């Protein structure tokens, strides 16, 4: 749950910072969002439903 929140919030703030021309901070947050999303997808793949 924490990884999902990290992915969503960092993506939202990253896009917001890019829109307000704070490119370095926005790009850094988007990198964090991509990494958190990759980790989340990896963790979801380990869940066995049956």
N, C-alpha and C positions, 0 to 999 in steps of 0.2 A: 504494500500500500504506500509506503514511503517513497519507493522508487517511482511509482506512477505519479505521485504528487510532484516529485522533483522534476520528472519529465514534462509534465503539463505546465507547471509554474515557470520553469526556466524557458520553455518555448514561448509562453505568453510574454514574459518580461523581455526576452531576447528580441522578439519581433517589435515590441514597443520601443525598446532602445534604438533599434535600427530605424524606426520611423522618425525618431527625434534626433537622428544623426549622431548618435553615440555608437559608432561602428565597432570599436574594440570591445566594449562591454557587451553589446548585442551579439557579436559573433562568439564571444566566450560563452555566453549563456546558451546560445544555440548549439555549440559543441557539447556542452553539458547535457542538453536535452537529447541530442542524438545518442550520446553514450548511455544515458539513463534508459532511453527507449530500447536500445540494443540489449542492455542488461535485463530489462523487463521481458522482452521477447524470449530471451534465453531461459529465464526463470519459469515463464509460462509453459515452455516446451517440456519442462521436467515434471509438470503436474500430470498425474495419471488419473483419468476420470473413471475407469472401470477396473 
